[in-house]
Amino acid sequence: MPEAKSTIKVALMSMKEIEVRNQGIPKYISELYKNSKRIGKKYNVDMEKVYLPYNKFLGDALSFEFGSILSKPNLNSFDIVHVPSGFFIMHGTPKNIKYVTTIHDINPIPVKTKNLKYNLKSKLWRYIALNRGIKFNLDIADAILVNSTQTRKEVLALGVKKDITHVVNHGVDRRFTSFKSNKVFTNKNFSVGYVGSFATNKNISFLISAFSLIIDQNIELNLWGAKTYDYENLVKQAESNKNIKFRGFAPEDKIVEIYDSFDVFVFPSLYEGFGLPILEAQARGLPVIIYKYGKIPKEVRKYCFEAESPEHMAHIIEQLKENGYNEKERKKAMEYSRSFTWEKTAKKTLEVYKKVLTNE
């Protein structure tokens, strides 16, 4: 068995232009890097970012692929190259360097829209990211990091070996755990909230249908998210209900404040590779309602209320307003969600790096 080097040098691949978003994959890159640099010495790991050029016209996946071809980054001084998304293809990695990739999700819901532009865009993305990207990465990876047990099961179903597939959960930002939330329920101005996109898999039509069944005029639904292909249809579906408010994009610097403005958080998604907003809401002390039959990892849905139908979701909301959120359950959910930290993500990732090089 070869001995591990005294210091393992890791190239974490990134693109500067996407890091400003600080959400999704860019957030993962940022937190993994920051925490790995902080605790890396303990594991004899030195991580550095290696940037590829970005082209707004091409989008993230194609920019990453063409960037790796055109810029030809010099990776010879590294022991491991880490590609932070299974949708990204990295060309030109030296054969003597170990290849690690992270799979965040593998089976997103196809777009359902009559808009030709978005249909074509969705089909192109699915071909590039799924049919090419995922296949490429799973074929060449020495180690695969997956963000949940659910994603691991999906990856293993594609024939990937168990011993190279490692569950490394994502973390809750420290901003959400900065102080203990003491949310008090009131009978007036009761706010039901959602933060996320309006894409097909988010199942917002289900949520609007549920809210249309609520008679109490003191209950308001606040939907935060950027406009997408389904946005106008959802606005039309909700137009007869004055208590449904579309609030626009949720600024990252206001995100904790937005969560704290809710009494209940709803997340009716049909599919999530992980489902971080659920843990973020619970970390603020909020009850969270999900769609019972949505594919959400077991480690994330553990303390959620699960609605079987729009009628059932409406009933849960009304019961929470009437009776409040059980304090014992609230504390359990809050403590559990706050146990997911980016430091743990980095720690487990660094352990995988060492395992890759020592073949243990």
Sequence and secondary structure as in RCSB ss.txt:
>XXXX:A:sequence
MPEAKSTIKVALMSMKEIEVRNQGIPKYISELYKNSKRIGKKYNVDMEKVYLPYNKFLGDALSFEFGSILSKPNL
NSFDIVHVPSGFFIMHGTPKNIKYVTTIHDINPIPVKTKNLKYNLKSKLWRYIALNRGIKFNLDIADAILVNSTQ
TRKEVLALGVKKDITHVVNHGVDRRFTSFKSNKVFTNKNFSVGYVGSFATNKNISFLISAFSLIIDQNIELNLWG
AKTYDYENLVKQAESNKNIKFRGFAPEDKIVEIYDSFDVFVFPSLYEGFGLPILEAQARGLPVIIYKYGKIPKEV
RKYCFEAESPEHMAHIIEQLKENGYNEKERKKAMEYSRSFTWEKTAKKTLEVYKKVLTNE
>XXXX:A:secstr
     SSEEEEEEE HHHHTT SHHHHHHHHHHHHHHHHGGGGTEEEEEEE    TTTHHHHHHHHHHHHS    
TT SEEEES TT       TTSEEEEEES S       S HHHHHHHHHHIIIIIIIIIHHHHHH SEEEESSHH
HHHHHHTTT  GGGEEE      GGGGSS       SSSEEEEEES   GGG HHHHHHHHTT   TTEEEEEE 
   TTHHHHHHHHTT TTEEEEE   GGGHHHHHHT SEEEE  SB SS HHHHHHHHTT  EEEETTSB  HHH
HTT EEESSHHHHHHHHHHHHHH   HHHHHHHHHHHTT  HHHHHHHHHHHHHHHHHT 
